[in-house]
Amino acid sequence: MSILVCENLTKKFNKKININDFNYNFLENNIYSLIGKTDSLREQLLDLISGKAILDSGAVYLDGELLNDSMDIQQKLCYISRKMKFPANFKIETILKYFSSFYPKWDNNLAYEILANYNLKDNILYYRLTPTQKSLLNAIIGLSSKANITIFDNPLKGCDVKDRYDFFNFFYNDYIINPRTIIMSTDYIDEIDFLTNKILFIDNGVLFDNYNTEALKNNFKYLTGKTEVLSSLISGIKVIGLEERGNMLTVCIREKLRKDDIRKYQKYMVKISPVPIQKVFIYLINLRKLKGLK
């Protein structure tokens, strides 16, 4: 398996520094999810990490070797960009054969099993595929490559919830048997939190927070109760977000609750519940905005 190391990645767009000194080590056999707004520069960051865009400064290392165009390096890394397209007259079969010849660990059985699930015939010409089918094909290629490092740019964006559900179940079942390093941006983190074990929050090309998925769930909680009651109970507690509906108040707290805390809230009929990861991101982004951070 492989490790991808990013050191001081910097890239200017339109004479402005958009990604500045990005540092992170993507370790083997982990699934990393990058969460960000549409303008967070996640796609540009993945282009840099995968070596598809030229850095102004900094370096990316794969297994200690500077990322380059050598066959040995490229066969270890598969980048599925949403911009990836194929010649209009290529059949699905032709596209899969190309990738099977390039990636040593390619799993043809897996590719065709997933194609069958979506009723995609391998003799269909690429130009006849719908945008949703093209997105599915790209995701199938990434999963079937079984490259040591597989990078997805928002896989299955635009696909319906059932298609995403099916694909990520294939993803999970295959990963259990064949663990490797997966890096993906996603707008559906709460659908795939069972897959992900590392969460990276990105804002304007900046990695402003990162968590182990389990730790994030343990350290952020919702408290919901009557406004006058709950307001009196949360003095001194780090609240990162709140939502008031009628006479009911819900606050998101950043604190691991002890048994005594749980009993206290239960005594006053305060409901404790998990916070969706997307909501944690929203609250933290709002705090950054309040602080004037970019």
N, C-alpha and C positions, 0 to 999 in steps of 0.2 A: 504493500500500500504506500501512499505518498503523502507528503506534507508540502503545502504551498505557503511561502513566507512573503509578505508584502512589507517593504521597507521604504518609508518616506515617499509614497507615491504622490506625485504632483502633476497636475495637468491644467493648462490655461485654455479657456475657450473665449474667443472674441476679446483677447488681450486682458482677460480678467481671470484671476486664480479661482477656479471652481472646486477643484479637489486639491487639497493642500496637506502634505505630510500624513497621508493615510498609512497606518501601521496595523498589521494584524497577522497572526499566525493561524492558518487553517490546518488543523491537525487531522491525522488519519482517522477514518471510521467515525466521522461525525457528520451530522446534517445541520447546515447553517442556513438560517433564513434571514434575509435582509428586508427590513420593513421601512418604508418611507413614503412620503407624498409623491405625487406625480412629478414634481420638480426637484426631487431629492438627489438626482444624478446617480441613482442606483445603476441604471443601464450603462452610463458612461464608466462607472466604477468597475462593473463587470467586464467591460471592454478592455480596461487597463489590466485587470487581474488575469484575464485570459490571454493577454498578449496581442489582442486584435486591434488595439490602439497604441500609438506611440506616446511614451511618457516624456514629459519635459525634464523630469528628474525622478530619482528613486529607482527601485529595482524589484523584480519579482523572481523568486527562486523556487524551483520545483525539485524537491529532494536534494537541496544544496547546490543545484546547478542553475545558473542564470537562464531564465525562460528564453528559449530560442526556437528557430524553425527546424531543428533537427528532427528526424523521424522518431527517434527514441523518446524525445520529450513530447512531441505532438501526439503520439499514440497513447500517452498517459493522461492526456487532457482532452475532454470533449466539452465544447461550449455551444449551447443551444440558444442562439439569439433569436428574438422575435423578428428580427430582420432577415433571418435565413430563408432563402427561396431556392427553387430548383428550376431547370429548364421546363418550359410548358409541355413539351412532348415526351417528357420522361414518365415512365410508368412507376408506380410505387415500388414494384419489384426491382426495377433498375436502380432506384435510389437506395434501397436497402442493400442491394448487392455491393454498391460502391462502399458503403460504410462497413459492411461485413469484411471487405477486403482490406480495410484500413485499420480497424481496431482488433487487436489480437484476441480480446476476450468477448467479442461480439456474440450475443445470444439470439440466434435466429428463431429458435422456438418461442422465446419470450415475445419477440417482435410480432410474430404471426398470431400468437395467442391473443395479444392485445388488439391487433387488427381485427380479428374475428369477433371480439367482443363488441366492436363498433361497426360491424358489418362493412368493413372496408376491404374491397377486393384488390389484390396486388396488381391487377392488370388495368386499373384506373389510371388515366393520364392525369398528370399533376394539375393541368389547367382546369380540369373538370371538378377538382376538389373545392368544397366551400371553404371560407376562411376558418370555420371551426374545425373542419377535417385537416386542414393544413397545420393548424395549431396542435392537433392530436398527433399527427405524423411526426412533427418536430419533437414532441415529448417522448414518443415511442422510440425515436432514434437515440435520444439522450439516455434513456433508461437501458435500452438494449446494448448500447456501446460498452457498458460495464467498465468504462475508463476509470483509472485510479482516482482522478479528479473530474467530476462532472459538474458543469456550471449551467444553470437554467436561468434565463431571463423571463421571469413571470410566466412560468409554464401554464398552459391552458387558459390564459386570459381570454375572455370572450366566450369560453365554452360554458354550457349550462351546468348546473349543480350536480346532476346525475352523472354526466361525463367526468367531471372532476372527481366525484366520489369513487367511481369505478377505477379511474386511473391511479389515484393515490392508494387504493387498496392493492393494486398490482405492485405499485412502488414499494409499499410496506412489506408485502410478502416476499418480494425479491431481495429487498435490502437485508432482511433478517438472515437470509441464507448467504448473501453476497455483500457484506458490509464494505463500504468505501466512503470517500469524502464527497459530499454533495454540498454545493453552494448554490442557493437560489434566492432571487428576489421573488416576493409574492404579495398579492393583495388579498390572499385567502388564508392568512395565518391561523385563524381560529378553526378552519377546516382541517388543517394539517398539523396541529400542535402535537398530535400523537406521534408524528414522524420526526419532528424537529427537536434537537436537544440544545441548540445554541441560537439565541436571538440577537441580531444586531440592529440597532435603531440608527437610521441614517437621516441626516437633515442637511441639505445643501452640500452634499459631498463629505460631510463630517460624520464620523462615527461618534455619536454623543453618549451612547450607553450600550452595554451588552450584558446579556444574562444567560445563565443556564435556565432552560425552560421550566424545570421543576422549581428552581429557586424563585423565578419570577412569580409563579403561581402561589408559592407559599408566602411571599413577602408583600403582595398587593391583594387587598381584600375590599369588598364592598360592605358598608354598613348601611342599613336602611331602617328608618324608624320615623316616628313623629318628630317634626322639626324642632319643637321646643325641648323635647326629651333628648334627642341625639346631640343637639348643639351643646347641651350642658355636659355631655359625656366625652367629647372629643378635644377638650382643652389640652394643649401640649402634645397632641398627636399630629404627625406629619400627614396632612391632607393634600393630595395632589389634584383632586378634582371633585366637583360636587354637582348634583342635579336635584332641583327642587320641583316637585309636582304636587300642587295643592298644599295640603298640610303635611306631606311626607318629604323627607330629605334622604337622599342617597349620597354618601361620600365615599371616595376611593382613598384608602389609607395605604401608606408605604410603611408597613410595620408587621413583623411576624407576631401573631397573637399567641399569648400564653394561655394556659388553661384558666387562670384567674380572670384574664380579660374576657374570654369567651363566656364564662359564667356571669360576669358583670353585665355584658350586653344582653344575654339571654334573660336575665332578671328584669330588664327594662323593655323586653319585647323587641329588641333590635335584631334584625335579621342579618346574618353573616353569609356572604356568598362570594364565589370566585369572580374575578374581573376578566373579561375577554382581553386577550393580548392587544387587539387593535385599540381597545379603549385605553389601556395603559399608555400606548404610544400617543394617542390623541392628547391625553392629559399632560404627558411630558413635553410634547411639542408646544402646547399652549403655555406651559410654564416657561419654556425657552423664549417664546415670543414676548411674554410679559417682562422677561429679564433683558430683552433686546439682543438675544444671542442669535447668531447666524451660522 
